[in-house]
Amino acid sequence: MKQISILGSTGSIGRQCLDVVSRHADRFRIVALAAGSSIETLAQQVRAFRPELVSVGDESRARELKARLGSSNGRGPEIHTGAAGLEAVATHPAADMVLSAAVGVVGLPATYAAIRRGKSVALANKEVLVAAGEVVMAAARKAGVALLPVDSEHNAIHQCLRAGGPKEVRRLVLTASGGPFRTTPAAKLARVTPKQALAHPNWRMGQRITIDSATLMNKGFEVIEAHWLFDMPLERIDVVIHPQSIIHSMVEYVDGSVLAQLGPADMRLPIQYALTWPERVPSAGFSLDWSRIKQLEFAAPSPKKFPCLELAREAIRRGGAAPCAVNAADETAVAAFLGGQVPFPAIARIVERVLEQTPTGALGSIDDVLAADRQARRAAAEFVSKERSGCKRRGK
């Protein structure tokens, strides 16, 4: 029986992982859970899965969790808090695998600690590789542990790569839905609202990743992740718009063959694959309805409409702190857009300005990564203020 810890158990990926676990109770056991502030949901999870250890954001939430659990269930789990609590969950002695699904760089140190302890990691936290790919992959190689992608695109590539050796691969092709503004003229993007940007046509996700899908920054981050996960040069990673989101990604081999992984838009499928790898096990009710698939469309992304995709590529070309800075600047800019402080196109402008002033140089440790993240957020906040001032002067 595989024993699992989850970082970010109350988020979308964490909840869906627990659904997969509940469907395969003979294969998996939950030993530790970490959440931030969704205490009611966490309490329900504790009652259902009886972990040995849980972590929450701070002491006040720990007290709330204790009060919700009461004493009716007998001896409850150990309750930890903060960054130390996240690391305790990630390094639980009994855990065979850690699902890294905490949102943001908050999950990075704990995931890194799990890798160094020799835990296999099912990776759903983009920041781990976007911000610290070089450091994290070096640690994974040293520890001899597997990083199994949970993102549907990288999970699809992982599956397709099982058909051939590394020297047989010509390129990786990541698919993107194009988001809610796929057919919107670039000239009209300055007036789109957060509500419109959050209306993703195919997936239901958290707010930041949904906005990143609208700007295609999310796909840029996936290019960075693919570069690290599959040791693939940037020039051999392509992106194609595929609005149906049925083909999750493809691998082209040197003989011209292209292998594509298809499936319904349901994250439980890649989660289950990551948890059960290298096996495949039956899943209940997850299958494509071929009678409803009328066509599969493909198109090249527009650089004018989606400049964030190229900014992410430029970050990996520069290396060092650049990918970390782009991630931090994007998170800051997206929050400003959602708060009505800046218009939609300002997200790319802010990221570009932060990238331009980010110094080059390798990051040698997680502390270096976190320092670069803080510096980029400060710079991005300054550019947000300038964008707000500019909008006021223009009367927008």
LOMIKE-586102 format. One record per residue (C-alpha): residue number from 1; residue in one letter; z, x, y. Coordinates in Angstrom, 3 decimals, decimal comma. Layout:
N
num=NUM | residu=A | Z=Z | X=X | Y=Y
...
//
This chain:
396
num=1 | residu=M | Z=0,000 | X=0,000 | Y=0,000
num=2 | residu=K | Z=-1,038 | X=1,421 | Y=3,379
num=3 | residu=Q | Z=1,738 | X=1,401 | Y=5,979
num=4 | residu=I | Z=0,686 | X=0,848 | Y=9,582
num=5 | residu=S | Z=2,091 | X=1,317 | Y=13,084
num=6 | residu=I | Z=0,436 | X=-0,449 | Y=16,034
num=7 | residu=L | Z=0,416 | X=0,710 | Y=19,648
num=8 | residu=G | Z=-0,403 | X=-2,379 | Y=21,714
num=9 | residu=S | Z=0,450 | X=-5,063 | Y=19,171
num=10 | residu=T | Z=0,435 | X=-7,984 | Y=21,638
num=11 | residu=G | Z=-3,005 | X=-7,220 | Y=23,097
num=12 | residu=S | Z=-6,257 | X=-8,656 | Y=21,784
num=13 | residu=I | Z=-6,955 | X=-5,847 | Y=19,304
num=14 | residu=G | Z=-3,340 | X=-5,673 | Y=18,173
num=15 | residu=R | Z=-3,194 | X=-9,409 | Y=17,487
num=16 | residu=Q | Z=-6,463 | X=-9,320 | Y=15,561
num=17 | residu=C | Z=-5,243 | X=-6,355 | Y=13,540
num=18 | residu=L | Z=-2,170 | X=-8,321 | Y=12,526
num=19 | residu=D | Z=-4,440 | X=-11,199 | Y=11,506
num=20 | residu=V | Z=-6,338 | X=-8,811 | Y=9,223
num=21 | residu=V | Z=-3,050 | X=-7,511 | Y=7,815
num=22 | residu=S | Z=-1,856 | X=-11,051 | Y=7,114
num=23 | residu=R | Z=-5,077 | X=-11,763 | Y=5,189
num=24 | residu=H | Z=-4,507 | X=-8,661 | Y=3,031
num=25 | residu=A | Z=-0,746 | X=-8,654 | Y=2,578
num=26 | residu=D | Z=-1,162 | X=-6,944 | Y=-0,784
num=27 | residu=R | Z=-2,788 | X=-3,913 | Y=0,888
num=28 | residu=F | Z=-0,923 | X=-3,407 | Y=4,174
num=29 | residu=R | Z=2,602 | X=-3,306 | Y=5,522
num=30 | residu=I | Z=3,592 | X=-3,107 | Y=9,192
num=31 | residu=V | Z=6,320 | X=-0,514 | Y=9,790
num=32 | residu=A | Z=6,359 | X=-0,270 | Y=13,608
num=33 | residu=L | Z=5,058 | X=-2,172 | Y=16,640
num=34 | residu=A | Z=4,829 | X=-1,256 | Y=20,324
num=35 | residu=A | Z=4,224 | X=-3,651 | Y=23,205
num=36 | residu=G | Z=4,739 | X=-3,548 | Y=26,940
num=37 | residu=S | Z=5,922 | X=-6,806 | Y=28,455
num=38 | residu=S | Z=4,755 | X=-9,688 | Y=26,201
num=39 | residu=I | Z=8,181 | X=-10,133 | Y=24,664
num=40 | residu=E | Z=7,744 | X=-13,677 | Y=23,360
num=41 | residu=T | Z=4,619 | X=-12,667 | Y=21,417
num=42 | residu=L | Z=6,295 | X=-9,509 | Y=20,150
num=43 | residu=A | Z=9,305 | X=-11,492 | Y=18,934
num=44 | residu=Q | Z=6,977 | X=-13,755 | Y=16,938
num=45 | residu=Q | Z=5,312 | X=-10,683 | Y=15,427
num=46 | residu=V | Z=8,661 | X=-9,169 | Y=14,480
num=47 | residu=R | Z=9,676 | X=-12,358 | Y=12,688
num=48 | residu=A | Z=6,356 | X=-12,542 | Y=10,840
num=49 | residu=F | Z=5,925 | X=-8,880 | Y=9,836
num=50 | residu=R | Z=9,495 | X=-7,485 | Y=9,875
num=51 | residu=P | Z=8,777 | X=-3,957 | Y=11,160
num=52 | residu=E | Z=11,479 | X=-1,320 | Y=10,926
num=53 | residu=L | Z=11,019 | X=-0,209 | Y=14,540
num=54 | residu=V | Z=9,619 | X=-1,712 | Y=17,750
num=55 | residu=S | Z=9,156 | X=-0,429 | Y=21,279
num=56 | residu=V | Z=8,960 | X=-2,250 | Y=24,613
num=57 | residu=G | Z=8,393 | X=-1,196 | Y=28,198
num=58 | residu=D | Z=11,964 | X=-0,845 | Y=29,445
num=59 | residu=E | Z=15,613 | X=-1,685 | Y=28,828
num=60 | residu=S | Z=15,473 | X=-5,146 | Y=30,416
num=61 | residu=R | Z=12,697 | X=-6,138 | Y=28,022
num=62 | residu=A | Z=14,621 | X=-4,625 | Y=25,132
num=63 | residu=R | Z=17,549 | X=-6,892 | Y=26,001
num=64 | residu=E | Z=15,198 | X=-9,876 | Y=26,214
num=65 | residu=L | Z=13,740 | X=-9,059 | Y=22,792
num=66 | residu=K | Z=17,227 | X=-8,773 | Y=21,245
num=67 | residu=A | Z=18,156 | X=-12,130 | Y=22,732
num=68 | residu=R | Z=15,002 | X=-13,782 | Y=21,374
num=69 | residu=L | Z=15,493 | X=-12,347 | Y=17,914
num=70 | residu=G | Z=19,172 | X=-13,294 | Y=17,803
num=71 | residu=S | Z=21,062 | X=-12,703 | Y=14,577
num=72 | residu=S | Z=19,550 | X=-15,424 | Y=12,385
num=73 | residu=N | Z=17,157 | X=-12,971 | Y=10,699
num=74 | residu=G | Z=19,944 | X=-10,607 | Y=9,692
num=75 | residu=R | Z=19,492 | X=-6,949 | Y=10,511
num=76 | residu=G | Z=16,662 | X=-6,576 | Y=13,016
num=77 | residu=P | Z=14,437 | X=-3,611 | Y=13,794
num=78 | residu=E | Z=15,410 | X=-0,573 | Y=15,827
num=79 | residu=I | Z=14,344 | X=-1,186 | Y=19,435
num=80 | residu=H | Z=13,097 | X=1,705 | Y=21,571
num=81 | residu=T | Z=11,705 | X=1,779 | Y=25,098
num=82 | residu=G | Z=9,210 | X=3,554 | Y=27,339
num=83 | residu=A | Z=7,093 | X=6,578 | Y=26,510
num=84 | residu=A | Z=9,636 | X=7,840 | Y=23,977
num=85 | residu=G | Z=9,485 | X=4,478 | Y=22,249
num=86 | residu=L | Z=5,690 | X=4,596 | Y=22,028
num=87 | residu=E | Z=5,900 | X=8,026 | Y=20,444
num=88 | residu=A | Z=8,569 | X=6,827 | Y=17,993
num=89 | residu=V | Z=6,233 | X=4,048 | Y=16,839
num=90 | residu=A | Z=3,257 | X=6,419 | Y=16,608
num=91 | residu=T | Z=5,160 | X=9,003 | Y=14,582
num=92 | residu=H | Z=7,170 | X=6,686 | Y=12,342
num=93 | residu=P | Z=7,777 | X=8,711 | Y=9,158
num=94 | residu=A | Z=6,535 | X=5,952 | Y=6,868
num=95 | residu=A | Z=3,297 | X=5,240 | Y=8,756
num=96 | residu=D | Z=0,076 | X=6,259 | Y=7,009
num=97 | residu=M | Z=-2,117 | X=5,010 | Y=9,860
num=98 | residu=V | Z=-1,646 | X=4,283 | Y=13,549
num=99 | residu=L | Z=-3,761 | X=1,689 | Y=15,356
num=100 | residu=S | Z=-4,081 | X=3,017 | Y=18,899
num=101 | residu=A | Z=-4,740 | X=-0,092 | Y=20,988
num=102 | residu=A | Z=-2,426 | X=0,354 | Y=23,986
num=103 | residu=V | Z=-4,272 | X=-0,172 | Y=27,264
num=104 | residu=G | Z=-4,815 | X=2,849 | Y=29,522
num=105 | residu=V | Z=-3,645 | X=6,450 | Y=29,450
num=106 | residu=V | Z=-0,130 | X=5,228 | Y=28,607
num=107 | residu=G | Z=-1,174 | X=5,329 | Y=24,956
num=108 | residu=L | Z=-2,610 | X=8,849 | Y=25,084
num=109 | residu=P | Z=0,522 | X=11,011 | Y=24,535
num=110 | residu=A | Z=1,722 | X=8,833 | Y=21,655
num=111 | residu=T | Z=-1,684 | X=8,874 | Y=19,963
num=112 | residu=Y | Z=-1,851 | X=12,647 | Y=20,388
num=113 | residu=A | Z=1,622 | X=12,944 | Y=18,839
num=114 | residu=A | Z=0,512 | X=10,825 | Y=15,862
num=115 | residu=I | Z=-2,484 | X=13,090 | Y=15,288
num=116 | residu=R | Z=-0,334 | X=16,218 | Y=15,423
num=117 | residu=R | Z=1,990 | X=14,631 | Y=12,840
num=118 | residu=G | Z=-0,982 | X=14,172 | Y=10,503
num=119 | residu=K | Z=-1,368 | X=10,413 | Y=10,870
num=120 | residu=S | Z=-4,784 | X=8,827 | Y=10,452
num=121 | residu=V | Z=-5,715 | X=6,948 | Y=13,627
num=122 | residu=A | Z=-7,711 | X=3,742 | Y=13,997
num=123 | residu=L | Z=-8,858 | X=4,246 | Y=17,559
num=124 | residu=A | Z=-9,301 | X=1,303 | Y=19,934
num=125 | residu=N | Z=-7,967 | X=2,974 | Y=23,098
num=126 | residu=K | Z=-10,959 | X=4,374 | Y=25,017
num=127 | residu=E | Z=-8,848 | X=6,578 | Y=27,257
num=128 | residu=V | Z=-7,830 | X=8,789 | Y=24,339
num=129 | residu=L | Z=-11,305 | X=10,317 | Y=24,033
num=130 | residu=V | Z=-12,724 | X=9,559 | Y=27,479
num=131 | residu=A | Z=-9,870 | X=11,316 | Y=29,272
num=132 | residu=A | Z=-8,887 | X=13,899 | Y=26,660
num=133 | residu=G | Z=-11,684 | X=14,199 | Y=24,113
num=134 | residu=E | Z=-11,701 | X=17,987 | Y=23,879
num=135 | residu=V | Z=-7,918 | X=18,268 | Y=23,486
num=136 | residu=V | Z=-7,620 | X=15,361 | Y=21,046
num=137 | residu=M | Z=-10,510 | X=16,384 | Y=18,800
num=138 | residu=A | Z=-9,174 | X=19,940 | Y=18,591
num=139 | residu=A | Z=-5,814 | X=18,544 | Y=17,464
num=140 | residu=A | Z=-7,492 | X=16,259 | Y=14,899
num=141 | residu=R | Z=-9,454 | X=19,164 | Y=13,425
num=142 | residu=K | Z=-6,338 | X=21,311 | Y=13,238
num=143 | residu=A | Z=-4,306 | X=18,542 | Y=11,566
num=144 | residu=G | Z=-7,175 | X=17,518 | Y=9,276
num=145 | residu=V | Z=-6,823 | X=13,831 | Y=10,136
num=146 | residu=A | Z=-9,427 | X=11,092 | Y=10,424
num=147 | residu=L | Z=-10,147 | X=9,273 | Y=13,694
num=148 | residu=L | Z=-11,670 | X=5,952 | Y=12,680
num=149 | residu=P | Z=-13,365 | X=4,048 | Y=15,514
num=150 | residu=V | Z=-12,471 | X=0,400 | Y=16,037
num=151 | residu=D | Z=-14,906 | X=-0,287 | Y=18,907
num=152 | residu=S | Z=-17,719 | X=-2,303 | Y=17,353
num=153 | residu=E | Z=-20,383 | X=0,171 | Y=18,534
num=154 | residu=H | Z=-18,764 | X=3,338 | Y=17,200
num=155 | residu=N | Z=-17,628 | X=1,523 | Y=14,092
num=156 | residu=A | Z=-21,266 | X=0,538 | Y=13,513
num=157 | residu=I | Z=-22,409 | X=4,145 | Y=13,925
num=158 | residu=H | Z=-19,681 | X=5,341 | Y=11,559
num=159 | residu=Q | Z=-21,007 | X=2,929 | Y=8,942
num=160 | residu=C | Z=-24,647 | X=3,911 | Y=9,458
num=161 | residu=L | Z=-23,854 | X=7,629 | Y=9,280
num=162 | residu=R | Z=-22,710 | X=7,200 | Y=5,698
num=163 | residu=A | Z=-26,416 | X=7,116 | Y=4,767
num=164 | residu=G | Z=-27,159 | X=10,763 | Y=5,590
num=165 | residu=G | Z=-25,864 | X=14,178 | Y=6,569
num=166 | residu=P | Z=-25,384 | X=15,434 | Y=10,133
num=167 | residu=K | Z=-28,590 | X=17,516 | Y=10,061
num=168 | residu=E | Z=-30,587 | X=14,409 | Y=9,131
num=169 | residu=V | Z=-29,641 | X=12,498 | Y=12,310
num=170 | residu=R | Z=-32,097 | X=12,424 | Y=15,210
num=171 | residu=R | Z=-30,135 | X=10,240 | Y=17,631
num=172 | residu=L | Z=-27,468 | X=7,572 | Y=18,039
num=173 | residu=V | Z=-28,342 | X=4,295 | Y=19,749
num=174 | residu=L | Z=-25,521 | X=2,285 | Y=21,315
num=175 | residu=T | Z=-26,282 | X=-1,346 | Y=22,037
num=176 | residu=A | Z=-25,028 | X=-3,172 | Y=25,141
num=177 | residu=S | Z=-25,133 | X=-6,882 | Y=25,835
num=178 | residu=G | Z=-25,958 | X=-6,301 | Y=29,500
num=179 | residu=G | Z=-22,960 | X=-8,412 | Y=30,529
num=180 | residu=P | Z=-23,046 | X=-11,409 | Y=32,863
num=181 | residu=F | Z=-25,427 | X=-9,757 | Y=35,360
num=182 | residu=R | Z=-28,168 | X=-8,670 | Y=32,961
num=183 | residu=T | Z=-30,751 | X=-10,827 | Y=34,742
num=184 | residu=T | Z=-29,161 | X=-10,791 | Y=38,223
num=185 | residu=P | Z=-31,207 | X=-8,862 | Y=40,815
num=186 | residu=A | Z=-29,428 | X=-5,729 | Y=42,043
num=187 | residu=A | Z=-29,658 | X=-6,965 | Y=45,640
num=188 | residu=K | Z=-27,416 | X=-9,941 | Y=44,802
num=189 | residu=L | Z=-24,590 | X=-7,989 | Y=43,155
num=190 | residu=A | Z=-22,765 | X=-7,389 | Y=46,444
num=191 | residu=R | Z=-21,797 | X=-11,068 | Y=46,556
num=192 | residu=V | Z=-20,694 | X=-11,665 | Y=42,970
num=193 | residu=T | Z=-17,101 | X=-12,779 | Y=42,467
num=194 | residu=P | Z=-14,463 | X=-11,577 | Y=39,975
num=195 | residu=K | Z=-14,721 | X=-14,949 | Y=38,223
num=196 | residu=Q | Z=-18,444 | X=-14,434 | Y=37,689
num=197 | residu=A | Z=-17,953 | X=-10,858 | Y=36,531
num=198 | residu=L | Z=-15,306 | X=-11,944 | Y=34,011
num=199 | residu=A | Z=-17,638 | X=-14,503 | Y=32,405
num=200 | residu=H | Z=-18,944 | X=-12,278 | Y=29,612
num=201 | residu=P | Z=-21,631 | X=-14,081 | Y=27,611
num=202 | residu=N | Z=-20,630 | X=-12,845 | Y=24,133
num=203 | residu=W | Z=-17,141 | X=-11,329 | Y=23,954
num=204 | residu=R | Z=-13,648 | X=-12,376 | Y=25,020
num=205 | residu=M | Z=-11,788 | X=-9,264 | Y=26,125
num=206 | residu=G | Z=-9,240 | X=-7,980 | Y=28,608
num=207 | residu=Q | Z=-10,080 | X=-8,027 | Y=32,299
num=208 | residu=R | Z=-10,801 | X=-4,355 | Y=32,814
num=209 | residu=I | Z=-13,091 | X=-3,953 | Y=29,811
num=210 | residu=T | Z=-14,919 | X=-7,137 | Y=30,787
num=211 | residu=I | Z=-15,623 | X=-5,798 | Y=34,283
num=212 | residu=D | Z=-16,616 | X=-2,458 | Y=32,757
num=213 | residu=S | Z=-19,088 | X=-4,362 | Y=30,599
num=214 | residu=A | Z=-20,510 | X=-5,974 | Y=33,731
num=215 | residu=T | Z=-21,028 | X=-2,570 | Y=35,397
num=216 | residu=L | Z=-22,027 | X=-0,879 | Y=32,087
num=217 | residu=M | Z=-19,280 | X=1,670 | Y=32,694
num=218 | residu=N | Z=-17,890 | X=0,577 | Y=29,355
num=219 | residu=K | Z=-21,124 | X=1,724 | Y=27,740
num=220 | residu=G | Z=-20,894 | X=4,999 | Y=29,635
num=221 | residu=F | Z=-17,409 | X=5,519 | Y=28,228
num=222 | residu=E | Z=-18,789 | X=4,774 | Y=24,771
num=223 | residu=V | Z=-21,384 | X=7,513 | Y=25,252
num=224 | residu=I | Z=-18,521 | X=9,924 | Y=25,992
num=225 | residu=E | Z=-16,591 | X=8,715 | Y=22,946
num=226 | residu=A | Z=-19,654 | X=9,039 | Y=20,700
num=227 | residu=H | Z=-20,173 | X=12,590 | Y=21,939
num=228 | residu=W | Z=-16,678 | X=13,540 | Y=20,749
num=229 | residu=L | Z=-16,348 | X=11,345 | Y=17,667
num=230 | residu=F | Z=-19,655 | X=12,334 | Y=16,098
num=231 | residu=D | Z=-20,102 | X=15,809 | Y=17,604
num=232 | residu=M | Z=-23,420 | X=14,671 | Y=19,092
num=233 | residu=P | Z=-25,123 | X=16,262 | Y=22,113
num=234 | residu=L | Z=-25,438 | X=13,977 | Y=25,117
num=235 | residu=E | Z=-29,246 | X=14,031 | Y=25,058
num=236 | residu=R | Z=-29,213 | X=12,552 | Y=21,554
num=237 | residu=I | Z=-27,150 | X=9,471 | Y=22,493
num=238 | residu=D | Z=-29,135 | X=6,540 | Y=23,884
num=239 | residu=V | Z=-28,190 | X=3,098 | Y=25,198
num=240 | residu=V | Z=-30,290 | X=-0,037 | Y=24,821
num=241 | residu=I | Z=-29,658 | X=-3,556 | Y=26,147
num=242 | residu=H | Z=-29,403 | X=-6,064 | Y=23,302
num=243 | residu=P | Z=-28,194 | X=-9,401 | Y=24,747
num=244 | residu=Q | Z=-27,537 | X=-11,107 | Y=21,402
num=245 | residu=S | Z=-24,811 | X=-8,580 | Y=20,385
num=246 | residu=I | Z=-25,793 | X=-8,933 | Y=16,735
num=247 | residu=I | Z=-26,872 | X=-5,333 | Y=16,183
num=248 | residu=H | Z=-23,765 | X=-3,371 | Y=17,106
num=249 | residu=S | Z=-25,432 | X=0,052 | Y=17,118
num=250 | residu=M | Z=-28,027 | X=2,126 | Y=15,280
num=251 | residu=V | Z=-28,662 | X=5,583 | Y=13,888
num=252 | residu=E | Z=-32,163 | X=7,057 | Y=13,866
num=253 | residu=Y | Z=-32,794 | X=9,692 | Y=11,212
num=254 | residu=V | Z=-35,222 | X=12,612 | Y=11,369
num=255 | residu=D | Z=-37,708 | X=10,906 | Y=9,045
num=256 | residu=G | Z=-38,062 | X=8,003 | Y=11,501
num=257 | residu=S | Z=-35,837 | X=5,584 | Y=9,597
num=258 | residu=V | Z=-33,421 | X=3,566 | Y=11,739
num=259 | residu=L | Z=-30,277 | X=2,115 | Y=10,217
num=260 | residu=A | Z=-28,600 | X=-0,715 | Y=12,125
num=261 | residu=Q | Z=-25,260 | X=-2,385 | Y=11,514
num=262 | residu=L | Z=-25,333 | X=-6,138 | Y=12,111
num=263 | residu=G | Z=-22,477 | X=-8,603 | Y=12,187
num=264 | residu=P | Z=-20,917 | X=-11,503 | Y=14,068
num=265 | residu=A | Z=-19,169 | X=-10,824 | Y=17,380
num=266 | residu=D | Z=-15,734 | X=-10,695 | Y=15,755
num=267 | residu=M | Z=-13,519 | X=-7,622 | Y=16,225
num=268 | residu=R | Z=-11,656 | X=-8,306 | Y=13,001
num=269 | residu=L | Z=-14,600 | X=-6,882 | Y=11,074
num=270 | residu=P | Z=-14,494 | X=-3,357 | Y=12,559
num=271 | residu=I | Z=-10,683 | X=-3,445 | Y=12,476
num=272 | residu=Q | Z=-10,720 | X=-4,237 | Y=8,765
num=273 | residu=Y | Z=-13,302 | X=-1,509 | Y=8,117
num=274 | residu=A | Z=-11,114 | X=1,063 | Y=9,879
num=275 | residu=L | Z=-7,988 | X=-0,032 | Y=7,995
num=276 | residu=T | Z=-9,599 | X=-0,023 | Y=4,547
num=277 | residu=W | Z=-11,958 | X=2,961 | Y=4,900
num=278 | residu=P | Z=-13,338 | X=4,513 | Y=2,728
num=279 | residu=E | Z=-13,255 | X=1,250 | Y=0,768
num=280 | residu=R | Z=-14,855 | X=-2,048 | Y=1,686
num=281 | residu=V | Z=-12,895 | X=-5,163 | Y=0,772
num=282 | residu=P | Z=-13,842 | X=-8,829 | Y=0,927
num=283 | residu=S | Z=-13,257 | X=-10,685 | Y=4,183
num=284 | residu=A | Z=-12,773 | X=-14,398 | Y=4,565
num=285 | residu=G | Z=-15,228 | X=-16,336 | Y=6,686
num=286 | residu=F | Z=-16,830 | X=-13,450 | Y=8,612
num=287 | residu=S | Z=-20,578 | X=-13,618 | Y=8,104
num=288 | residu=L | Z=-23,766 | X=-14,034 | Y=10,084
num=289 | residu=D | Z=-25,430 | X=-17,426 | Y=10,195
num=290 | residu=W | Z=-29,020 | X=-16,301 | Y=9,807
num=291 | residu=S | Z=-30,368 | X=-19,783 | Y=10,529
num=292 | residu=R | Z=-29,086 | X=-19,490 | Y=14,119
num=293 | residu=I | Z=-30,679 | X=-16,116 | Y=14,879
num=294 | residu=K | Z=-33,946 | X=-16,904 | Y=16,633
num=295 | residu=Q | Z=-34,767 | X=-13,515 | Y=18,133
num=296 | residu=L | Z=-33,424 | X=-10,030 | Y=18,749
num=297 | residu=E | Z=-34,245 | X=-8,614 | Y=22,188
num=298 | residu=F | Z=-34,074 | X=-5,043 | Y=23,483
num=299 | residu=A | Z=-34,556 | X=-3,466 | Y=26,899
num=300 | residu=A | Z=-33,746 | X=-0,244 | Y=28,730
num=301 | residu=P | Z=-30,784 | X=-0,464 | Y=31,158
num=302 | residu=S | Z=-31,700 | X=-0,328 | Y=34,854
num=303 | residu=P | Z=-30,282 | X=2,803 | Y=36,564
num=304 | residu=K | Z=-30,440 | X=1,028 | Y=39,935
num=305 | residu=K | Z=-28,423 | X=-1,961 | Y=38,740
num=306 | residu=F | Z=-26,068 | X=-0,008 | Y=36,487
num=307 | residu=P | Z=-25,338 | X=3,380 | Y=38,129
num=308 | residu=C | Z=-21,999 | X=3,662 | Y=36,291
num=309 | residu=L | Z=-23,808 | X=4,506 | Y=33,062
num=310 | residu=E | Z=-25,290 | X=7,667 | Y=34,573
num=311 | residu=L | Z=-21,994 | X=8,557 | Y=36,264
num=312 | residu=A | Z=-20,331 | X=8,648 | Y=32,854
num=313 | residu=R | Z=-23,118 | X=10,856 | Y=31,525
num=314 | residu=E | Z=-22,741 | X=13,177 | Y=34,504
num=315 | residu=A | Z=-19,010 | X=13,403 | Y=33,830
num=316 | residu=I | Z=-19,536 | X=14,691 | Y=30,304
num=317 | residu=R | Z=-22,126 | X=17,181 | Y=31,587
num=318 | residu=R | Z=-19,564 | X=18,575 | Y=34,029
num=319 | residu=G | Z=-16,803 | X=18,544 | Y=31,441
num=320 | residu=G | Z=-13,214 | X=19,534 | Y=32,113
num=321 | residu=A | Z=-11,393 | X=16,960 | Y=34,208
num=322 | residu=A | Z=-14,543 | X=15,002 | Y=35,129
num=323 | residu=P | Z=-14,437 | X=12,356 | Y=32,341
num=324 | residu=C | Z=-10,703 | X=11,863 | Y=32,932
num=325 | residu=A | Z=-11,330 | X=11,444 | Y=36,675
num=326 | residu=V | Z=-14,126 | X=8,933 | Y=36,123
num=327 | residu=N | Z=-11,875 | X=6,844 | Y=33,886
num=328 | residu=A | Z=-8,999 | X=6,872 | Y=36,388
num=329 | residu=A | Z=-11,254 | X=6,131 | Y=39,353
num=330 | residu=D | Z=-12,920 | X=3,272 | Y=37,497
num=331 | residu=E | Z=-9,599 | X=1,666 | Y=36,569
num=332 | residu=T | Z=-8,463 | X=1,876 | Y=40,194
num=333 | residu=A | Z=-11,749 | X=0,513 | Y=41,536
num=334 | residu=V | Z=-11,874 | X=-2,323 | Y=39,013
num=335 | residu=A | Z=-8,332 | X=-3,387 | Y=39,982
num=336 | residu=A | Z=-9,379 | X=-3,372 | Y=43,636
num=337 | residu=F | Z=-12,408 | X=-5,543 | Y=42,879
num=338 | residu=L | Z=-10,342 | X=-8,005 | Y=40,844
num=339 | residu=G | Z=-7,867 | X=-8,152 | Y=43,736
num=340 | residu=G | Z=-10,607 | X=-9,031 | Y=46,198
num=341 | residu=Q | Z=-10,254 | X=-5,748 | Y=48,092
num=342 | residu=V | Z=-13,764 | X=-4,351 | Y=47,502
num=343 | residu=P | Z=-17,159 | X=-5,779 | Y=46,494
num=344 | residu=F | Z=-18,623 | X=-5,299 | Y=43,039
num=345 | residu=P | Z=-21,028 | X=-2,414 | Y=43,915
num=346 | residu=A | Z=-18,095 | X=-0,468 | Y=45,419
num=347 | residu=I | Z=-16,817 | X=0,227 | Y=41,895
num=348 | residu=A | Z=-19,677 | X=2,663 | Y=41,300
num=349 | residu=R | Z=-19,424 | X=4,138 | Y=44,798
num=350 | residu=I | Z=-15,720 | X=4,895 | Y=44,402
num=351 | residu=V | Z=-16,232 | X=6,472 | Y=40,993
num=352 | residu=E | Z=-19,074 | X=8,621 | Y=42,318
num=353 | residu=R | Z=-17,007 | X=9,896 | Y=45,250
num=354 | residu=V | Z=-14,075 | X=10,798 | Y=43,052
num=355 | residu=L | Z=-16,383 | X=12,554 | Y=40,587
num=356 | residu=E | Z=-17,965 | X=14,584 | Y=43,395
num=357 | residu=Q | Z=-14,615 | X=16,026 | Y=44,482
num=358 | residu=T | Z=-13,149 | X=16,616 | Y=41,027
num=359 | residu=P | Z=-12,789 | X=20,361 | Y=40,345
num=360 | residu=T | Z=-14,349 | X=21,875 | Y=37,254
num=361 | residu=G | Z=-12,347 | X=23,727 | Y=34,650
num=362 | residu=A | Z=-11,113 | X=23,056 | Y=31,144
num=363 | residu=L | Z=-8,076 | X=20,926 | Y=30,368
num=364 | residu=G | Z=-5,828 | X=22,791 | Y=27,967
num=365 | residu=S | Z=-3,144 | X=20,221 | Y=27,236
num=366 | residu=I | Z=-2,210 | X=16,560 | Y=27,490
num=367 | residu=D | Z=-0,083 | X=17,434 | Y=30,532
num=368 | residu=D | Z=-3,233 | X=18,787 | Y=32,206
num=369 | residu=V | Z=-5,029 | X=15,546 | Y=31,393
num=370 | residu=L | Z=-2,244 | X=13,396 | Y=32,849
num=371 | residu=A | Z=-2,144 | X=15,535 | Y=36,009
num=372 | residu=A | Z=-5,914 | X=15,138 | Y=36,456
num=373 | residu=D | Z=-5,533 | X=11,396 | Y=35,918
num=374 | residu=R | Z=-2,892 | X=11,116 | Y=38,656
num=375 | residu=Q | Z=-4,963 | X=13,141 | Y=41,104
num=376 | residu=A | Z=-8,059 | X=11,015 | Y=40,484
num=377 | residu=R | Z=-6,096 | X=7,803 | Y=40,994
num=378 | residu=R | Z=-4,790 | X=9,058 | Y=44,343
num=379 | residu=A | Z=-8,320 | X=9,958 | Y=45,439
num=380 | residu=A | Z=-9,692 | X=6,615 | Y=44,255
num=381 | residu=A | Z=-6,991 | X=4,721 | Y=46,157
num=382 | residu=E | Z=-8,060 | X=6,528 | Y=49,339
num=383 | residu=F | Z=-11,678 | X=5,532 | Y=48,782
num=384 | residu=V | Z=-10,605 | X=1,931 | Y=48,136
num=385 | residu=S | Z=-8,923 | X=1,935 | Y=51,549
num=386 | residu=K | Z=-12,078 | X=3,282 | Y=53,167
num=387 | residu=E | Z=-14,190 | X=0,633 | Y=51,456
num=388 | residu=R | Z=-11,831 | X=-2,078 | Y=52,685
num=389 | residu=S | Z=-12,011 | X=-0,737 | Y=56,251
num=390 | residu=G | Z=-15,804 | X=-0,632 | Y=56,059
num=391 | residu=C | Z=-15,972 | X=-4,220 | Y=54,812
num=392 | residu=K | Z=-13,768 | X=-5,395 | Y=57,696
num=393 | residu=R | Z=-15,963 | X=-3,645 | Y=60,245
num=394 | residu=R | Z=-19,039 | X=-5,317 | Y=58,766
num=395 | residu=G | Z=-17,258 | X=-8,674 | Y=58,774
num=396 | residu=K | Z=-17,413 | X=-9,167 | Y=55,022
//
